[in-house]
Each structure stands twice: as structure tokens, then as C-alpha cells.
Amino acid sequence: MQALTDPEHGLPLELHGHRDLNPGGSLGLVLLKAPDRTATLQLRYDRVDYAVRQDRAETFAVIRRRVSAVTGEASLPAMPGCSATG
């Protein structure tokens, strides 16, 4: 979301909210809107947690640390009118 909404290199959209389509499940929705409300982008996703094989555990741990360093594990704001967040 940070890359999509980057003021210099991203789309002219603001993050408006996020919700789990299946609370506790893996389906989600992210809503982005133009500041002047002339455009809306909805992104639906399916999060899959693949089993990490022992021989790749270290590689996945490094990837996770690098992603966390960039994102800070930032949570997304809830969709207006929804209490479930992901």
C-alpha cells in the first residue's frame, strides 16, 4: 500500500480502509480513493501461508525481516462502517 500511495511515485490515491471479507480467514479488501473522490480502486486479495520447508526457513526469515523493516508491520485502517481489520 505504501508503494501504491507514495506521493512521488505512486498513484494519486489515498488509503481509505481495509477489511477481512471472511473474518479470521484469508480473504481481504483494500480501498483506495482519490482525494477529490473522482476515482476508487478496490484490491481484493487471498492471503496464503505456505508451509516453509526446513531448507528454506532461513531464507524466508530474512525476507520477512526485510519486509518488516520497510513496512514496520503497519496495520491498515478499517473500512468505514466495519469493525473487522486485518
Secondary structure as GFF3:
##gff-version 3
##sequence-region A 1 86
A	DSSP	beta_strand	14	20	.	.	.	ID=ss1
A	DSSP	beta_strand	27	33	.	.	.	ID=ss2
A	DSSP	beta_strand	40	46	.	.	.	ID=ss3
A	DSSP	three_ten_helix	54	56	.	.	.	ID=ss4
A	DSSP	alpha_helix	57	71	.	.	.	ID=ss5
###
